[in-house]
Each structure stands twice: as structure tokens, then as C-alpha cells.
Amino acid sequence: MGGKGLKVKLRHIVGVLIGFIIFAEGAVLASAGRPVTIEGVGTIMAGTVLLIGAQIAILGFLIMFFWLLEWADFIPKKGRIMTVMDLIGLLVAAIVTAEGLFFTTNAAMISFEDGRVFGKVATALMSAQLFGLGLLCLMLWLKRKQVDTNFLVWFAGVASAGVVLAWGAVLIGCQADLFITDFGGISAVYVLTAGAVIMALGLVPLMVWTVHGTKYYGEKFKRFGTIALTLSMLTLAFAFMALATIADDFTIGDFFTGKKIWMAGWCGLMFFFAVLALAAWWSRRVPLKLIFVPQMLGTLAGVLLAAEGVVLIGFAGETHLETLGVLSETMTLLIAVQLALLSSIVLGAWLFRSYRWFKGNFNRMLLDMLMLILIVVLTLEGVAIMVLAAPITIDGIGTMLESTMVLFGLQLALVSLLSLLCWVFRDDGSLPRMQRFMFIILVFLGLLIPPALLL
């Protein structure tokens, strides 16, 4: 099967799977079959709940059905019937998206007659994933006839933007006074504004991907779209990195209380998707072939390590480690920041290595040396964490087991080495002598891991 057939088939499979998930969610809701009390609305009878679930299930089934028809060779791809099917498929996906957005932004506590209760935040999150799935269906159907250079990159970019939009909608739905320990209170209007801004920033890459590949995607829009997408995602990334510095226990209104670890994890997650959306756009020209594997793994390694650094920024606090003693909050913060920054530079090397700034043997060698130094530092940090592993207590987080420290150090070292391995075997490889040198360093670093696990 050729590359074009593979991309089309992947798109169809994803469309069918998403339709099935929506169908299953609607079927589960319909099977509840009992009255529900919605805070601020009142009681909804069992029949109404059944109808809501059934219509979601029907919409999911139609999405699956249309994608299967699109896949079938015996269905004519042109004509009036196909035009009607195009419009209905677009309308179905739009309805799911609109319903998910409505339920998310109007989230309320719901109570089933059997005693099950879902809080406002839980309701917003469940509705947000329906909104995200509907948005993916809408984009997939809208762009189903477009032949992309790399469907996986396109999907990563669109899905990341969808996650950002969904989280912005969750903030709008959960708007209430926010209180963060050791920081203070934030008015509900600022929470609402933050949700709207996040949605607006998430909408930018979605619009750029929508126009990409159409007749409107000329040189002017290409330049404008790239700048707009890059600035919007970098704004999000830096905003959540900054927010991680004040991560602490928090309270939203009178309906939800969270811990510092949750806020730190949320900042890291949002940073991950913002950077992934940026990385997908800058990787859009890499074809879906074997040469894409090192690019994909190396880029994901950089994004993952940078996001881990943001999570650690949120964890920062006075740390008690048996093997080292007490580390101040400033010291732990600096360690986390350098992990995020070094990993971001690694990611930047992957994304921009093909640009004219790194042409020529000398410039390529400098880039290789920079990459090698960064990976060595990150790998040695992982090895050091494994060697010094002991029960650790972080103010605001609690106590972590020695095994947790070992696993964190191990994955840090392995992910770093994976990035170096992919760098050595990338499609536009280094000079042969430099390639051999980096491979020797790679093997040497890899041999440090077993002793570190045994110590």
C-alpha cells in the first residue's frame, strides 16, 4: 500500500474510532435511565435523560456510518448524494461540538437518583472531552479529502489545539473565586477571562490548520499563520511555566478543593500540549515515512522532558533528602527551570536543524556538539538521581518513596538517550566522524545506567 493510501486509511480509522467513543458515551448515559437533579436547573425525568443519551449515541453512530461510507469504494465520490452526505456529516460533527461546548461552559453539579453525584468540575471535564471529540470529528470531516504530507503530525497539531480549547472551556464553566495558598485570591471574572483567552489562543492553530492546504494558503497567509501560531503557543507555554511557580493547594468557589500536585500537573499538561501544537506545525513538512520515526521520537522526547521540568517547577519547595540533606525552595526551583530550558533547547534543535542557519559542515558540527552536551547533562542528571535515590519529602507535596525517585531518574536518563539515539540516526545525519563519536558517548552513558540502578 502506498503512502497516500496509508494516510487516507489512518484518517478513516481515527474517524470511526472517535465516532464509536461518542456512541458508547451516549449509550452509557441513556442506560442510566433515572431522574437527574441539576443544580440551578431542577430535576430532569428519566425519559429526558434517555433522550439526551440516545441522541448523542445516534450522532456517534452517524459519524461512524459516514466514515465507513467514505471508506467504501462502491460509493460514488461525486454527485448530489455525496454533497448531501458531506453536509450531514459536517452538521452532525458540529452538533456534537456545540453540545459539548454548551455543557462545558454551563457546568453544574448533577445528582442521580441512585445517589451518584458529579461535582461541577467533574461535569465540566466530562463535557469538555465530548467537546474535544466533536471538534476532532469536525476537523477530520472538513479536511478528509486533503492529502497531508504527514497525517500524524496534522492530527497531533489539531488534537493539541483541541485540548487547549477544551481546557479554556472548563475554566469558563468553573468560573468562581479562586484562592491559591501563599498567593491569595483571584476574582471569578479573572478566571472567566483566563478561560476565554486560553480558548482564543487555542483557536489560532486550529484556524491555521483549517486554512492550510486550501487555495487561501498563499505566501502571505503562510507567513502570518506561522507567526500567529508560534506566538500564541509560546505565550501559552510561558504562561503555564510562570503559573507553575505559584502552584499550591487551591480552592475554587465553594465546590472544589485541590492539592499543589494537581495544579503543578495541570500546568505541565497544558505546557505539553501548547509545545506539541507548536512542534507539530514546524514538523508538518516531514513525510510519513521511515525517516519520520527519529524526528517523531526525538521531538516527543524534547516536549516530554520540558513538560516534566514545568511540573517540577510546580513541585518546588523546601526538600528533605536523606542522601543530600535539605535543599532550599530556590535550589529546587533552579533545578526544575534548567531541566525545562535545556529540554526546550533540545526540542528547538530538532525543529530548526534543517534551516539555513545550520547549513555547512562547521555549523552542523556546532549544533551536534550543543546537542551532545545537553543530552550528556540531562542523562547524567538522571543517573545522579538514581544513585542518590532515597525517601524524599517536599513541602506542599509530601513524601515520595525511594522507588519513585529511581523511576524518575531512570526515565529521565532513558528519554534523554532516546533523543540522542534518534539524533545520531536522523535523516540529515551528522558528519561520519562526529556520528561515531556521539554513538560512543551514547553507549558509554547507557552503560552507566545498570550500575546506577544497583547502587
Secondary structure, 3 states (H helix, E strand, C coil): CCHHHHHHHHHHHHHHHHHHHHHHHHHHHHHHCCCEEECCCEEECHHHHHHHHHHHHHHHHHHHHHHHHHHCCCCCCCCHHHHHHHHHHHHHHHHHHHHHHHHHHCCCCEEECCCCEECHHHHHHHHHHHHHHHHHHHHHHHCCCCCCCCHHHHHHHHHHHHHHHHHHHHHHHCCCCEEECCCEEECHHHHHHHHHHHHHHHHHHHHHHHHCCCCCCCHHHHHHHHHHHHHHHHHHHHHHHHHHCCCCCEEECCCEEECHHHHHHHHHHHHHHHHHHHHHHHCCCCCCCCCHHHHHHHHHHHHHHHHHHHHHHHHCCCEEECCCEEECHHHHHHHHHHHHHHHHHHHHHHHHCCCHHHCCHHHHHHHHHHHHHHHHHHHHHHHHHHHCCCCEEECCCEEECHHHHHHHHHHHHHHHHHHHHHHHCCCCCCCHHHHHHHHHHHHHHHHHHHHHHHC
